[in-house]
Amino acid sequence: MSANRDSAITVLYEVMSKGGWWTLPELERVLEARRGRRALQTSVSARLRDLRKPPWNRSVRSRKRAGTARLEEYTICNMSEKTKTER
């Protein structure tokens, strides 16, 4: 795992673990501001998928945002939280 990829995951985790729902463009802007270089939405999407894998083991949920843009929003939770809420 490269240092760049790992730091992008770390930033996403830190931001998203505070709660709330985030769109890819919002996460892209946060990554650009925190890391000082361009972050593509495809890279953000890939890092969201990486959060589902060890050592992160997070559940990444998505939902459609109502409105003109019709963007998807994402949030994370622990796998144990997902299990509790889906019972």
ChimeraX attribute file (.defattr): number of C-alpha atoms within 10 A of each C-alpha:
attribute: neighborCount
match mode: 1-to-1
recipient: residues
	/A:1	5
	/A:2	6
	/A:3	8
	/A:4	10
	/A:5	14
	/A:6	13
	/A:7	13
	/A:8	20
	/A:9	21
	/A:10	15
	/A:11	16
	/A:12	20
	/A:13	18
	/A:14	11
	/A:15	15
	/A:16	18
	/A:17	14
	/A:18	10
	/A:19	11
	/A:20	11
	/A:21	16
	/A:22	20
	/A:23	17
	/A:24	19
	/A:25	15
	/A:26	13
	/A:27	21
	/A:28	20
	/A:29	16
	/A:30	16
	/A:31	22
	/A:32	15
	/A:33	12
	/A:34	10
	/A:35	14
	/A:36	9
	/A:37	10
	/A:38	11
	/A:39	18
	/A:40	16
	/A:41	16
	/A:42	11
	/A:43	14
	/A:44	20
	/A:45	14
	/A:46	13
	/A:47	18
	/A:48	23
	/A:49	14
	/A:50	18
	/A:51	19
	/A:52	17
	/A:53	11
	/A:54	8
	/A:55	8
	/A:56	14
	/A:57	14
	/A:58	23
	/A:59	20
	/A:60	18
	/A:61	14
	/A:62	14
	/A:63	13
	/A:64	12
	/A:65	15
	/A:66	9
	/A:67	7
	/A:68	6
	/A:69	8
	/A:70	9
	/A:71	15
	/A:72	15
	/A:73	17
	/A:74	20
	/A:75	20
	/A:76	24
	/A:77	16
	/A:78	14
	/A:79	14
	/A:80	11
	/A:81	12
	/A:82	15
	/A:83	10
	/A:84	8
	/A:85	7
	/A:86	6
	/A:87	5
